[in-house]
Amino acid sequence: MAIFVLVAGAWLGSWAWDDVVPTLREAGHDVLPLTLSGLAEKRAVPAGQQTHVRDIVDEVERLDLRDVVLVGHSYSGIPVGQAAERIGDRLARVVFVDSNVPADGESFVSTWWEGPAKLEAAIAGNGGAWAPLTAADCEGQGLTEEQTARLVDGATPHPGDSLAEPAVLTRPLGELPATYVKCLLDGAEPNDDVAALLTGDGWRLVEMDTGHWPMFSQPYELARILLEAAR
């Protein structure tokens, strides 16, 4: 049996996986939803991006986890991708859920699709943190009003330092065994970096007909994809 280590994206903590966890456990797997430093119940902890990488690696090593399926959603694909190479043979597979992927020397801010300056200004104008998403940000993402309210109400500011710090990779990301889950309501095609990685033999693409937060909009369907990735 695999152990799933689940890391949600910006503004979210381990609670974001609450509707996914039961299906994974019912299938006989161990599951560890992880809150990164500076978020949710760890909101008071200062955090850069490398702090988030260490959060993941340290927990895997502390618990001596093996056969790890490491799952990163959205922003968390960046620290998850780095952690995946650092845990070595403990890794069974990494799953990127509609996520960014790390590029050596690049940060989340430097690759922001609207341009780094816009995101840098938003973070600076909010005391060094990225302000939580609003209900308007969730429109068109396949969420019910109840799901949107739960997502928005649980979100906390995201530490800006983690978005500005560059990734550090010691080998090509394409060498990892990986699944990329593309949520089609958030864009029909993966970005160019992901598309290039998907040409490799070790990467698989899975599409979901939902929005950017499938752990809320389609938790059972996402869990089934994660179970398939673990085979």
Secondary structure, 3 states (H helix, E strand, C coil): CCEEEEECCCCCCHHHHCCCHHHHHHCCCEEEEECCCCCHHHCCCCCCHHHHHHHHHHHHHHCCCCCEEEEEEHHHHHHHHHHHHHCHHHEEEEEEECCCCCCECCCCCCCCCCCHHHHHHHHHCCCCEECCCCHHHHCCCCCCHHHHHHHHHHCCCEEHHHHHCCECCCCCHHHCCEEEEEEHHHCCCCCHHHHHHCCCCCEEEEEECCCCCHHHHCHHHHHHHHHHHCC
